[in-house]
Amino acid sequence: MRKLLLSFIIGFLALPFFSHAITVGPVRMEYSVNPGDIVKGEMLLKNEGGGSRIFYPNLEKFFEENGQKVFSGEESEISKWIKTAKSVALKPDEQKIIPFSIEVPADASPGGHFAVMWWGNVAPNSEKADQVGVNTRAGILVYLTVSGNTIESGNIGEIRTNYPKSIINKLPVNFVISFENKGNVILKPFGELVIKNFFGVTKGILRVNDKGLIVMPNDKKNLETEWNSDFAFGPYKATANLVLGKDNQRIEKSIWVYVFPTKIVIGIVSVISLIIMAIIIKVIIKIISLIKRNNKKKKAAKAAKKKAKKRKIAKKNIVQEIKVPEILEIKEEPQKSNEQEENQQQ
């Protein structure tokens, strides 16, 4: 059996976890090991209480459901693999570095093995261990990946925003990428969410899972990222490009979102409304002008007709005045000739 010393991750993702009475660190330890390996490391314990205390370790199995950790209360299968002090006595504000080792069995099954190492002020087998308010504890999450027939597989379930139907009326907008681990080892998918407009021009490149969130086997976790822009309007295509596993597998999925900021929409609607109103007013004015013009034409035509009628009547009267005297003269002449004839005869 060869011995392998691996340093655990300490940083932003491995800051000490503390309760009111105890601080432990790191909060997470991750190891990729082979069957038969021995891993050695150290952890921090600090007494935050006001009096001297004795702290006891307890390894418990945990899993994740919809991205939330669930502590089963059952003893973890790797509890027998981890060797450390059975108890640690600490004075007020005292801290100690506690060594530990993980002895991986030669017949360990490949894939992921997980446990939380609790440190509490009540012994695990004590009657007070499960009493709330009596047992103060803090835990370190342990993730082991044993080599062998491991399966690294995952997919993007969906991409959505915090707006219904992906219709966005205000920026910034929060994108949620639902990732599902379909393998038998933990995965930390990471990558980018690329935002392009309708013409294919890139408008944003957003980092995904920079914090290195872990997705456990057969579980889902939402990876969130935020997009902001000085100006955005219309349809945009959001494409998630994620990388996962040791072989850097790549998976991709896209959705279309529609950005219609309320202020811009109100402005556009207002401008369109003003234009429509201006057109309507112009049309109304033109119609009124045409009506007035037609009325003037009708009045002018009526006046002309009336004037023509008067002229016709006047002309008729003149003709009558001319014809009547002629008729009278014609009738008088014969009368005069008859009288002359009678006078002549006499």
C-alpha positions in Angstrom: 0.0 0.0 0.0 1.6 3.2 -1.1 1.1 6.4 0.8 -0.1 9.6 -0.9 -0.1 13.0 0.7 -2.5 15.4 -0.8 -3.0 18.9 0.3 -6.6 19.9 0.7 -8.1 23.0 -0.9 -8.0 26.1 1.3 -9.3 29.5 0.0 -12.5 31.2 -0.6 -14.2 27.9 -0.9 -12.5 26.5 2.2 -12.8 29.1 4.8 -13.4 27.9 8.3 -17.0 27.1 9.3 -18.0 28.2 12.8 -20.9 28.0 15.2 -21.3 29.8 18.5 -18.8 27.5 20.3 -16.5 26.0 17.7 -14.7 26.9 14.5 -13.5 24.2 12.0 -11.6 24.5 8.7 -11.5 24.0 5.9 -15.3 23.7 5.2 -14.6 21.3 2.3 -12.0 18.7 1.4 -11.8 17.1 -2.0 -9.6 14.1 -3.0 -9.2 12.0 -6.1 -7.6 8.7 -5.0 -6.9 5.2 -6.1 -7.9 2.0 -4.2 -5.2 1.4 -1.5 -4.1 5.0 -1.2 -3.5 6.8 2.1 -4.2 10.5 2.2 -2.8 12.6 5.0 -3.8 16.1 6.0 -4.6 18.6 8.8 -7.7 20.5 10.0 -8.3 23.4 12.3 -10.3 23.4 15.5 -10.9 26.5 17.7 -13.0 26.9 20.9 -15.1 30.0 20.5 -16.9 29.4 23.8 -16.3 31.0 27.2 -15.1 27.8 29.0 -12.9 24.8 28.4 -14.5 22.1 26.2 -13.9 18.7 24.8 -14.9 18.2 21.2 -15.6 14.8 19.5 -15.7 13.9 15.8 -18.6 12.1 14.1 -18.8 11.1 10.5 -22.3 11.3 9.0 -23.5 10.4 5.5 -25.0 13.2 3.4 -26.4 13.7 -0.1 -28.0 16.5 -2.1 -31.6 16.9 -3.2 -32.4 19.7 -5.7 -29.1 21.3 -4.8 -29.7 21.3 -1.1 -27.6 19.2 1.3 -29.5 16.6 3.3 -27.8 15.0 6.4 -29.2 11.5 6.8 -28.1 10.9 10.4 -26.6 7.5 9.2 -23.0 6.6 9.6 -21.0 7.2 6.4 -19.3 4.3 4.6 -16.0 6.2 4.7 -16.2 6.7 8.5 -13.9 3.7 8.9 -11.5 5.1 6.3 -10.8 8.3 8.2 -8.5 8.2 11.2 -8.2 11.2 13.5 -8.2 12.1 17.2 -11.2 10.6 19.2 -11.5 13.9 21.2 -9.8 17.3 21.4 -9.7 19.4 24.6 -9.6 23.2 24.0 -9.4 26.1 26.4 -11.4 29.3 25.7 -10.2 30.8 22.4 -7.6 28.1 22.0 -7.1 26.5 18.6 -5.3 23.4 17.4 -4.2 21.8 14.2 -5.5 18.3 14.1 -3.9 15.7 11.8 -5.9 13.1 10.0 -5.5 10.3 7.4 -7.8 8.6 4.9 -7.0 5.0 4.3 -8.7 3.9 1.1 -9.4 0.2 1.0 -8.0 -1.8 -1.9 -11.5 -3.0 -2.8 -13.1 0.4 -2.6 -15.8 0.9 -5.2 -15.1 3.4 -7.9 -17.0 6.7 -8.0 -17.9 9.3 -5.4 -17.9 8.8 -1.6 -19.2 11.5 0.7 -19.4 12.4 4.4 -19.6 15.3 6.8 -17.1 15.3 9.7 -18.9 16.9 12.6 -17.0 18.2 15.6 -19.3 18.7 18.6 -19.1 19.1 22.4 -21.1 15.9 23.0 -19.8 12.4 22.4 -21.5 10.6 19.4 -22.9 7.8 21.5 -24.1 10.1 24.3 -27.8 10.4 25.1 -27.4 14.2 24.6 -26.0 13.9 21.1 -29.4 14.4 19.4 -30.7 17.1 21.8 -31.1 20.5 20.1 -29.4 23.3 22.1 -27.2 20.8 23.9 -24.8 19.6 21.2 -23.0 22.5 19.5 -21.2 21.3 16.4 -19.6 22.4 13.1 -18.8 20.3 10.1 -16.3 19.7 7.3 -17.6 18.2 4.0 -15.5 15.4 2.6 -15.6 14.5 -1.1 -13.7 11.4 -2.2 -13.5 10.2 -5.8 -12.1 6.7 -6.1 -10.6 5.8 -9.5 -11.9 2.9 -11.6 -15.0 2.7 -13.7 -16.0 6.2 -13.0 -18.7 7.9 -15.1 -18.5 11.7 -15.8 -21.7 12.7 -17.5 -24.1 15.6 -17.2 -26.5 17.7 -19.2 -28.2 21.1 -19.1 -31.8 20.6 -18.2 -33.0 24.2 -19.0 -32.0 27.8 -19.1 -34.4 30.4 -17.8 -34.5 33.9 -16.5 -36.2 35.5 -13.5 -38.8 36.9 -16.0 -41.8 34.7 -17.2 -41.7 33.5 -20.8 -38.2 35.1 -21.1 -39.7 38.5 -21.8 -37.4 40.9 -20.0 -38.6 44.5 -19.2 -35.6 45.6 -17.1 -31.9 44.9 -16.8 -29.9 43.4 -15.2 -31.4 40.0 -15.7 -30.5 36.8 -13.8 -30.0 33.6 -15.9 -30.4 30.2 -14.2 -28.8 27.2 -15.8 -30.1 23.9 -14.5 -27.3 21.3 -14.6 -27.9 17.6 -13.9 -25.1 15.2 -12.9 -25.8 11.8 -14.5 -22.5 10.1 -13.5 -21.2 8.5 -10.3 -18.7 11.1 -9.3 -19.0 14.8 -8.3 -18.8 17.4 -11.0 -18.0 21.1 -11.0 -19.2 22.3 -14.4 -17.9 25.7 -15.5 -17.9 27.8 -18.6 -19.6 30.8 -20.2 -23.0 32.1 -21.2 -22.7 34.0 -24.5 -25.3 36.6 -25.4 -25.8 37.5 -29.0 -28.3 39.8 -30.7 -30.5 39.0 -33.7 -27.7 39.7 -36.1 -25.2 37.4 -34.4 -23.2 40.2 -32.7 -21.9 39.2 -29.3 -23.3 41.5 -26.6 -22.1 39.8 -23.5 -19.9 36.9 -22.2 -20.9 35.8 -18.7 -18.8 33.5 -16.5 -20.7 30.4 -15.1 -19.9 28.7 -11.8 -16.7 30.6 -11.0 -17.2 29.6 -7.4 -16.8 25.9 -8.3 -20.1 24.7 -6.9 -20.2 20.9 -6.7 -23.0 18.8 -8.2 -23.3 15.4 -6.7 -24.2 12.2 -8.6 -27.8 11.9 -9.7 -28.5 15.5 -8.5 -29.4 18.8 -10.0 -28.1 22.3 -9.2 -28.9 25.7 -10.5 -25.9 27.7 -11.8 -26.7 31.4 -11.8 -25.1 34.4 -13.6 -26.2 38.0 -14.3 -26.3 40.0 -17.5 -26.3 43.8 -17.6 -26.0 46.2 -20.4 -26.3 49.9 -21.0 -28.8 49.4 -23.8 -30.6 46.3 -25.0 -33.7 45.9 -27.1 -35.2 43.1 -29.1 -34.5 39.4 -29.4 -31.2 37.9 -28.0 -29.8 34.4 -28.1 -28.2 33.1 -24.8 -26.0 30.0 -25.3 -24.5 28.2 -22.3 -21.1 26.5 -23.0 -20.1 24.3 -20.1 -17.0 22.2 -19.5 -17.1 19.2 -17.1 -15.0 16.3 -15.9 -11.3 15.4 -16.3 -11.7 15.0 -20.0 -13.2 18.5 -20.4 -16.4 17.3 -21.9 -18.3 20.2 -23.5 -22.1 20.6 -23.5 -24.2 23.4 -25.0 -27.7 24.7 -24.9 -29.4 27.9 -26.1 -32.6 29.9 -25.5 -34.0 33.1 -27.0 -34.9 36.0 -24.8 -36.7 39.2 -25.6 -35.7 42.5 -24.1 -38.3 45.2 -24.0 -37.3 47.7 -21.3 -40.4 49.5 -19.9 -39.0 53.0 -20.3 -38.0 52.4 -23.9 -41.4 50.7 -24.7 -43.3 53.6 -23.2 -41.1 56.1 -25.2 -41.7 54.2 -28.4 -45.4 53.8 -27.8 -45.6 57.5 -27.0 -43.8 58.5 -30.2 -46.0 56.2 -32.3 -49.1 57.5 -30.6 -48.1 61.1 -31.3 -47.4 60.2 -35.0 -50.7 58.4 -35.3 -52.5 61.4 -33.7 -50.7 63.8 -36.0 -51.7 61.7 -39.0 -55.3 61.5 -37.8 -55.5 65.3 -37.2 -54.0 65.9 -40.6 -56.5 63.6 -42.3 -59.4 65.2 -40.4 -58.2 68.7 -41.4 -57.9 67.6 -45.0 -61.4 66.0 -44.9 -62.8 69.2 -43.5 -61.0 71.3 -46.1 -62.4 69.0 -48.9 -65.9 69.3 -47.4 -65.6 73.1 -47.3 -64.3 73.2 -50.8 -67.1 71.0 -52.0 -69.6 73.2 -50.2 -68.2 76.3 -51.9 -68.4 74.6 -55.3 -71.9 73.5 -54.6 -72.9 77.1 -53.5 -71.1 78.5 -56.5 -72.8 76.1 -58.8 -76.2 76.8 -57.2 -75.6 80.6 -57.5 -74.6 80.2 -61.1 -77.6 78.1 -61.9 -79.8 80.6 -60.2 -78.2 83.4 -62.1 -78.5 81.5 -65.3 -82.2 81.0 -64.6 -82.7 84.7 -63.9 -81.0 85.5 -67.2 -83.2 83.0 -69.0 -86.3 84.6 -67.5 -85.2 88.1 -68.3 -84.4 87.1 -71.9 -87.8 85.5 -72.2 -89.5 88.7 -71.0 -87.6 90.8 -73.4 -88.6 88.5 -76.3 -92.2 88.8 -75.2 -92.1 92.6 -75.1 -90.8 92.7 -78.6 -93.4 90.3 -80.1 -96.6 91.8 -78.7 -96.5 95.2 -80.4 -95.9 93.6 -83.8 -99.0 91.5 -83.4 -101.0 94.5 -82.5 -99.9 96.5 -85.5 -100.7 93.7 -87.8 -104.2 93.5 -86.4 -104.8 97.2 -86.7 -103.8 97.7 -90.3 -106.6 95.6 -91.8 -109.1 97.5 -89.7 -108.0 100.7 -91.2 -108.2 99.5 -94.8 -111.8 98.3 -94.3 -112.8 101.7 -93.0 -111.2 103.4 -96.0 -113.0 101.0 -98.3 -116.3 101.9 -96.7 -115.6 105.6 -97.0 -114.7 105.2 -100.6 -117.9 103.3 -101.3 -119.9 106.0 -99.7 
